[in-house]
Amino acid sequence: MFENKSILITGGTGSFGNKFVEMILSRFNPSRIVIYSRDEFKQDQMNKKFKESLPKDEWRKLRFFIGDVRDKDRLYRAFRGIDYIIHAAAMKQVPACEYNPFEAIKTNIHGAQNIVDAAIDNHVKKVVALSTDKAVNPVNLYGGTKLVSDKLFISGNAYSGGAGTIFSVVRYGNVAGSRGSVIPLFQKLTAEGQNKLPITDERMTRFWITLEEGVELVFKAFKESKGGETYISKIPSFKITDLAKAINPNCEFDFIGIREGEKLNEVMVAKDDSFYCYEYDKHYIVYPHFDWWNSKDFLTQGGVKVESGFEYNSGTNKEWLSVDELSKKIKK
């Protein structure tokens, strides 16, 4: 699939981009991988990291392209000759988006529209956009902008035409151990000798997904997507209090209250999406719903339609991780 192909990752210096580069080079033989982002320092760090860890011929496949998804002209230049695009760039921190709403809209919404236009006009084969649980029934601006972004990418298939660029979406929540996640925070506080860990709410639950699993879902989307699908992994849930115990078995809890725009549970598939959602062995797919769209032509073989009113919610999930299981996964 990626043999001798050119791949570009927007926001590619983040946790996902680093893991994606590792995995794609270990499994495939692309001709080049373009890291498109606006932070030259992080690009330099990433370049040095892979220069030290990769064979020279593989390291030379990496290209670092300074640019912002808000800059349409720069995207047009960067997308020339690109076969596949992963859109990971976004303003992701909920408080930052709440305090800087105009900036969040420029990056998460206008940036998404720029990518759709530039990808179609440069004849990119496929685009996979990374989404978030916060785009489902959004209660904060970050979720609202990502909902609009998802809609733009799905509708992009109508603009590209039957033989044009294929757009799909991959949705998951907070990634275990990624930059800004709670695991490094709990580990840092424990290492500093603090025995009281901050918990927003004792009822809070989350889905468990690793960076490797997130990249695998993106690979699946590139391999199978026909246009307009939203992919969601079937993964276990855990309680935040159990996560704290897994990191520090003797810890006490300091309940600090739910933060602005935060949810008790992660929702990946809303009840209203159940009418267009199909279950597969290891994932769900929500298909698009438009009068002009015949989803039956796009269904992946083997899918079973979920029941009406189905909701994929970390608080009502069937699979759960115990404290011991969490401890083993964190150590791994």
C-alpha positions as CSV (number, residue, x, y, z in Angstrom):
1,M,0.0,0.0,0.0
2,F,2.7,2.5,0.9
3,E,5.4,0.9,-1.3
4,N,7.4,3.8,-2.9
5,K,4.6,6.2,-1.9
6,S,4.9,9.8,-0.5
7,I,3.2,10.4,2.8
8,L,2.6,13.7,4.6
9,I,1.6,14.2,8.3
10,T,0.3,17.5,9.4
11,G,1.2,18.2,13.0
12,G,3.7,15.4,12.5
13,T,6.0,16.2,15.5
14,G,3.5,15.1,18.1
15,S,3.2,11.7,19.8
16,F,1.2,10.2,17.0
17,G,3.6,11.4,14.3
18,N,6.7,10.0,16.0
19,K,5.0,6.6,16.5
20,F,3.7,6.6,12.9
21,V,7.1,7.2,11.5
22,E,8.6,4.3,13.5
23,M,5.8,1.9,12.5
24,I,5.6,2.7,8.8
25,L,9.3,2.4,8.3
26,S,9.4,-0.9,10.2
27,R,6.6,-2.4,8.0
28,F,6.6,-0.6,4.7
29,N,9.0,1.0,2.2
30,P,7.7,4.5,1.4
31,S,9.8,6.8,-0.8
32,R,9.4,9.8,1.6
33,I,7.6,10.9,4.7
34,V,7.0,14.7,5.0
35,I,6.6,16.1,8.5
36,Y,4.5,19.3,8.1
37,S,4.3,21.5,11.2
38,R,5.0,25.0,12.4
39,D,7.4,24.4,15.3
40,E,11.0,24.3,13.9
41,F,12.4,23.3,17.3
42,K,10.3,20.2,17.6
43,Q,11.2,19.4,14.0
44,D,14.8,19.6,14.8
45,Q,14.4,17.4,17.8
46,M,12.5,14.8,15.8
47,N,15.1,14.9,13.0
48,K,18.0,14.3,15.4
49,K,16.1,11.5,17.2
50,F,15.5,9.6,14.0
51,K,19.0,10.4,12.6
52,E,20.4,8.6,15.6
53,S,18.0,5.6,15.6
54,L,17.4,4.9,11.9
55,P,19.7,3.5,9.2
56,K,20.9,6.3,7.0
57,D,18.9,5.3,3.9
58,E,15.6,5.3,6.0
59,W,16.4,8.6,7.8
60,R,16.9,10.2,4.4
61,K,13.3,9.5,3.6
62,L,12.2,12.0,6.2
63,R,11.4,15.6,5.0
64,F,10.7,18.4,7.4
65,F,8.4,21.1,6.0
66,I,7.7,24.2,8.1
67,G,4.1,25.4,7.6
68,D,0.7,26.0,9.1
69,V,-2.6,24.4,8.1
70,R,-4.0,27.9,8.1
71,D,-1.7,28.8,5.2
72,K,-3.4,27.5,2.1
73,D,-0.7,28.5,-0.3
74,R,1.9,26.6,1.8
75,L,-0.3,23.5,1.8
76,Y,-0.6,23.5,-1.9
77,R,3.2,23.6,-2.2
78,A,3.6,20.9,0.4
79,F,1.0,18.5,-1.1
80,R,2.6,18.4,-4.5
81,G,3.5,14.8,-5.4
82,I,2.0,13.5,-2.1
83,D,0.0,10.2,-2.3
84,Y,-1.3,9.9,1.3
85,I,-2.0,12.4,4.0
86,I,-2.6,12.0,7.8
87,H,-4.1,15.1,9.3
88,A,-3.0,15.3,12.9
89,A,-2.5,19.0,13.3
90,A,-5.0,20.7,15.7
91,M,-5.4,22.9,18.7
92,K,-6.2,20.1,21.2
93,Q,-6.1,21.5,24.7
94,V,-9.6,22.3,25.9
95,P,-8.8,25.3,28.1
96,A,-6.6,26.9,25.3
97,C,-9.5,26.5,22.8
98,E,-12.0,28.0,25.3
99,Y,-9.7,31.0,26.0
100,N,-8.7,31.5,22.3
101,P,-11.8,30.5,20.3
102,F,-10.9,32.5,17.2
103,E,-7.6,30.7,17.0
104,A,-9.1,27.3,17.5
105,I,-11.6,28.0,14.6
106,K,-8.8,29.1,12.3
107,T,-6.7,26.0,12.9
108,N,-9.3,23.2,13.5
109,I,-12.0,24.4,11.0
110,H,-10.4,26.7,8.4
111,G,-7.3,24.5,8.4
112,A,-9.4,21.4,7.7
113,Q,-11.1,23.1,4.8
114,N,-7.7,24.2,3.4
115,I,-6.5,20.6,3.5
116,V,-9.6,19.3,1.7
117,D,-9.1,21.9,-1.1
118,A,-5.4,21.4,-1.4
119,A,-5.6,17.6,-1.4
120,I,-8.3,17.5,-4.1
121,D,-6.4,20.0,-6.3
122,N,-3.1,18.1,-5.9
123,H,-4.7,14.7,-6.7
124,V,-3.8,13.2,-3.3
125,K,-5.1,9.5,-3.3
126,K,-6.3,9.4,0.3
127,V,-6.6,11.6,3.4
128,V,-7.2,10.2,6.9
129,A,-8.1,12.8,9.5
130,L,-7.6,12.2,13.2
131,S,-10.7,13.0,15.3
132,T,-11.5,12.8,19.0
133,D,-14.3,11.6,21.4
134,K,-14.9,15.2,22.2
135,A,-16.4,15.7,18.7
136,V,-19.3,13.4,19.8
137,N,-22.0,15.5,21.5
138,P,-19.5,18.3,22.1
139,V,-19.7,20.4,25.3
140,N,-16.6,22.5,24.6
141,L,-15.2,24.5,21.8
142,Y,-12.5,22.0,21.0
143,G,-15.1,19.3,20.5
144,G,-17.3,21.7,18.5
145,T,-14.5,22.6,16.1
146,K,-13.5,18.9,15.6
147,L,-17.1,18.0,14.9
148,V,-17.1,20.6,12.1
149,S,-13.7,19.3,10.9
150,D,-15.0,15.7,10.7
151,K,-18.0,16.9,8.7
152,L,-15.7,18.8,6.3
153,F,-13.6,15.7,5.6
154,I,-16.6,13.5,5.1
155,S,-18.2,15.9,2.8
156,G,-14.9,16.3,0.9
157,N,-15.7,13.1,-0.9
158,A,-18.6,14.8,-2.6
159,Y,-16.2,17.6,-3.9
160,S,-13.5,15.2,-5.1
161,G,-15.8,13.1,-7.3
162,G,-15.9,9.4,-7.9
163,A,-12.3,9.0,-9.0
164,G,-10.8,11.7,-6.8
165,T,-9.3,12.0,-3.4
166,I,-10.8,9.7,-0.7
167,F,-11.4,11.2,2.7
168,S,-12.1,9.2,6.0
169,V,-11.8,9.9,9.7
170,V,-10.3,7.9,12.6
171,R,-11.7,8.7,16.1
172,Y,-10.2,7.9,19.4
173,G,-9.8,9.5,22.8
174,N,-6.9,10.3,25.1
175,V,-4.0,8.1,24.1
176,A,-2.2,6.3,27.0
177,G,1.1,7.9,27.8
178,S,0.9,10.5,25.1
179,R,2.1,14.1,25.6
180,G,-0.4,15.8,27.9
181,S,-2.1,12.6,29.2
182,V,-2.7,11.9,32.9
183,I,-0.3,9.0,33.1
184,P,3.0,11.0,32.9
185,L,1.4,13.5,35.4
186,F,0.7,10.7,37.9
187,Q,4.1,9.2,37.4
188,K,5.8,12.6,37.9
189,L,4.0,13.3,41.1
190,T,4.7,9.8,42.4
191,A,8.4,10.1,41.6
192,E,8.5,13.4,43.4
193,G,7.2,11.6,46.5
194,Q,3.7,13.0,46.5
195,N,1.2,10.4,47.7
196,K,-1.9,12.4,47.0
197,L,-2.9,12.3,43.3
198,P,-5.4,14.8,41.8
199,I,-8.6,13.2,40.6
200,T,-11.3,15.3,39.0
201,D,-14.2,12.9,39.8
202,E,-14.3,9.4,41.3
203,R,-16.9,8.4,38.6
204,M,-14.7,9.4,35.7
205,T,-13.9,6.7,33.1
206,R,-11.8,6.6,29.9
207,F,-11.0,4.2,27.0
208,W,-7.6,2.7,26.9
209,I,-5.8,3.0,23.6
210,T,-2.1,3.0,22.9
211,L,-0.2,4.9,20.2
212,E,0.5,1.6,18.4
213,E,-3.3,0.8,18.3
214,G,-4.0,4.3,17.0
215,V,-1.5,4.0,14.2
216,E,-2.9,0.5,13.3
217,L,-6.4,2.0,13.0
218,V,-5.0,4.6,10.6
219,F,-3.3,1.9,8.5
220,K,-6.7,0.1,8.3
221,A,-8.4,3.3,7.2
222,F,-5.9,3.8,4.4
223,K,-6.2,0.2,3.3
224,E,-10.0,-0.2,3.4
225,S,-11.7,3.2,3.1
226,K,-13.9,4.0,0.2
227,G,-14.8,7.5,1.3
228,G,-16.7,9.0,4.3
229,E,-16.2,6.4,6.9
230,T,-15.4,7.2,10.6
231,Y,-13.4,4.4,12.2
232,I,-13.5,3.7,16.0
233,S,-11.5,0.9,17.7
234,K,-13.1,-1.6,20.1
235,I,-11.0,-1.1,23.2
236,P,-11.3,-1.6,27.0
237,S,-12.4,1.0,29.6
238,F,-10.8,1.9,32.9
239,K,-11.6,4.1,36.0
240,I,-9.3,7.0,36.6
241,T,-9.1,6.0,40.3
242,D,-7.9,2.5,39.2
243,L,-5.3,4.1,37.0
244,A,-4.0,6.1,39.9
245,K,-3.8,2.9,42.0
246,A,-2.0,1.1,39.2
247,I,0.7,3.8,39.3
248,N,0.9,4.3,43.0
249,P,-0.8,1.5,45.0
250,N,-0.6,3.5,48.2
251,C,-1.9,6.8,46.9
252,E,-4.7,8.9,48.3
253,F,-7.1,10.8,46.1
254,D,-7.5,14.6,46.0
255,F,-10.8,15.2,44.3
256,I,-10.5,18.6,42.5
257,G,-13.7,18.7,40.5
258,I,-14.4,18.4,36.8
259,R,-12.5,20.9,34.7
260,E,-14.1,23.3,32.3
261,G,-15.4,21.5,29.2
262,E,-14.6,18.0,30.6
263,K,-16.8,14.9,30.5
264,L,-17.2,12.1,33.0
265,N,-17.1,9.5,30.2
266,E,-15.7,9.3,26.7
267,V,-18.3,8.7,24.0
268,M,-17.1,7.4,20.6
269,V,-20.4,6.6,19.0
270,A,-23.5,8.6,19.8
271,K,-27.0,7.1,20.0
272,D,-28.0,9.1,17.0
273,D,-25.1,7.6,15.0
274,S,-26.4,4.1,15.7
275,F,-28.6,4.2,12.6
276,Y,-25.4,4.3,10.4
277,C,-23.0,2.4,12.6
278,Y,-21.7,-1.1,11.8
279,E,-19.8,-3.4,14.1
280,Y,-16.7,-5.4,12.9
281,D,-14.4,-7.8,14.7
282,K,-12.1,-5.1,16.2
283,H,-13.7,-1.8,15.4
284,Y,-16.9,0.1,14.5
285,I,-17.5,2.2,11.4
286,V,-20.0,5.0,11.2
287,Y,-20.9,5.6,7.6
288,P,-22.1,8.9,6.1
289,H,-25.7,9.7,5.7
290,F,-26.8,12.0,2.9
291,D,-29.7,11.8,0.4
292,W,-27.2,11.6,-2.4
293,W,-25.1,8.9,-0.7
294,N,-25.8,5.2,-1.1
295,S,-23.9,3.8,1.9
296,K,-24.6,0.2,0.9
297,D,-22.1,0.7,-1.9
298,F,-19.5,1.6,0.7
299,L,-20.0,-1.0,3.4
300,T,-17.0,-3.1,4.3
301,Q,-17.7,-6.8,4.0
302,G,-18.5,-8.5,7.3
303,G,-20.1,-5.6,9.1
304,V,-23.2,-6.0,11.3
305,K,-25.5,-3.1,11.9
306,V,-25.7,-2.1,15.6
307,E,-29.0,-1.9,17.4
308,S,-30.9,1.4,17.3
309,G,-29.9,3.5,20.3
310,F,-26.5,1.9,20.7
311,E,-23.9,4.1,22.3
312,Y,-20.2,3.3,22.6
313,N,-19.4,4.9,26.0
314,S,-16.5,4.3,28.3
315,G,-18.8,4.2,31.2
316,T,-21.1,1.5,29.8
317,N,-18.5,-0.5,27.9
318,K,-18.4,-4.3,28.3
319,E,-14.7,-4.7,28.6
320,W,-12.8,-3.2,31.6
321,L,-9.2,-3.1,32.8
322,S,-8.5,-4.0,36.4
323,V,-5.8,-2.3,38.5
324,D,-3.4,-5.2,37.9
325,E,-4.0,-5.1,34.1
326,L,-3.5,-1.4,34.1
327,S,-0.3,-1.7,36.0
328,K,1.1,-4.3,33.5
329,K,0.1,-2.1,30.5
330,I,1.8,0.9,32.0
331,K,5.0,-1.0,32.7
332,K,4.9,-2.4,29.2
